[in-house]
Amino acid sequence: YNVVIVEGAGGLLVPIKKINGKIFTYLDLIKALDVPVIIVAKSTLGTINHTVLTVRALKNEGVYIKGIIMNKYPQNPDWVVKTNPEVIKEMTGIDKIIKIPYLEDISEDIKRKVMLLV
C-alpha cells in the first residue's frame, strides 16, 4: 500500500495495553512504527491548548509531524474558531494546517487536500 492510516483515538497518552508491566500508549506505538503523524484537531474552543500540547509531546519524542487537520470546521466560524489555525501555526511552527468542514460525504477536492499532507 502507498498509504496506511493508523488511528490513535483519544490522544497520544491513551493506554493501548500493558506490556511487561509498562503501559503502552499511542505515542509508544507511533515511535515503534517510526511513522510521520498528521494531527486531527477539533475546531472548537480549547483546541489551541490540546493541539499545541500534542505537537510539543511529539516533537520532544522526535516524531515528524506532516501537518494538522482542523476537523469539522464550521461554515461561519466565530472569532475564536477563526483564529485557531493561525495561532496554532504561530505557536508550533507547523505551516500545513488544513480546515475540513463537517461532511456527510467526502468530496474529491477534500480527498486531494488531505493527500497533500501524505
C-alpha positions in Angstrom: 0.0 0.0 0.0 1.1 3.6 -0.7 -0.6 4.9 2.4 -1.6 3.1 5.7 -3.5 5.0 8.3 -3.1 4.2 11.9 -5.7 6.0 14.0 -4.9 7.0 17.6 -8.3 7.8 19.1 -8.3 9.9 22.2 -4.8 11.3 22.3 -1.2 10.4 22.4 -1.1 9.2 26.0 -4.2 6.9 25.8 -3.1 3.4 27.0 -3.4 0.6 24.5 -2.2 -2.3 26.7 0.3 -3.3 29.3 3.5 -4.9 28.2 5.9 -6.3 30.7 4.3 -4.2 33.4 4.6 -1.0 31.4 1.6 0.8 29.9 2.0 1.1 26.1 0.4 4.2 24.6 -0.4 5.6 21.2 2.8 7.7 21.5 4.8 4.5 22.1 3.1 2.9 19.0 4.0 5.9 16.8 7.6 5.7 18.0 7.7 1.9 17.5 6.3 2.2 13.9 8.6 5.2 13.2 5.9 6.9 11.1 5.1 10.6 10.5 2.0 12.0 12.1 -0.9 14.0 10.8 -2.7 15.5 13.8 -6.5 15.8 13.6 -7.8 18.5 15.9 -11.1 19.9 16.8 -12.0 23.4 15.5 -13.6 24.5 18.8 -12.6 26.4 21.9 -9.8 24.6 23.7 -8.1 23.3 20.5 -5.1 25.6 20.9 -4.2 24.0 24.2 -4.6 20.4 23.3 -3.1 20.8 19.8 0.0 22.7 21.0 0.5 20.1 23.8 0.2 17.3 21.3 2.7 19.0 18.9 5.2 19.6 21.8 4.9 16.0 23.0 5.6 14.6 19.5 8.5 17.0 18.9 10.0 16.1 22.3 10.0 12.5 21.2 11.5 13.2 17.8 8.3 12.4 15.8 7.9 14.1 12.4 4.6 16.0 12.1 3.4 16.3 8.5 0.6 18.7 9.3 -2.6 19.4 11.1 -6.2 18.9 10.1 -8.8 21.2 11.8 -11.8 18.9 11.7 -15.5 19.8 11.5 -14.6 23.4 10.7 -17.8 25.5 10.6 -19.0 27.4 7.6 -19.4 30.5 9.7 -16.8 30.3 12.4 -16.9 32.7 15.4 -13.7 34.7 16.0 -12.3 32.1 18.4 -12.6 29.3 15.8 -11.5 31.6 13.0 -8.2 32.5 14.8 -7.3 29.0 16.0 -5.4 27.8 12.9 -3.2 30.9 12.7 -2.4 30.9 16.5 -1.6 27.1 16.3 0.7 27.8 13.3 2.5 30.6 15.2 2.8 28.6 18.4 4.0 25.3 16.7 5.8 26.4 13.5 3.7 23.9 11.6 2.7 25.5 8.2 0.5 22.8 6.8 -2.9 23.3 8.5 -6.0 22.2 6.6 -9.6 23.1 7.6 -12.1 20.4 6.8 -15.8 21.1 7.3 -18.2 18.6 8.7 -19.3 16.4 5.8 -21.7 13.6 5.2 -19.7 12.5 2.2 -16.1 13.4 1.4 -15.6 15.1 -2.0 -12.7 14.5 -4.3 -11.5 18.0 -3.5 -11.3 17.3 0.2 -9.5 14.0 -0.5 -6.9 15.8 -2.6 -6.3 18.4 0.1 -5.8 15.6 2.7 -3.5 13.7 0.4 -1.2 16.7 0.1 -0.3 16.1 3.7 0.6 12.5 2.9 
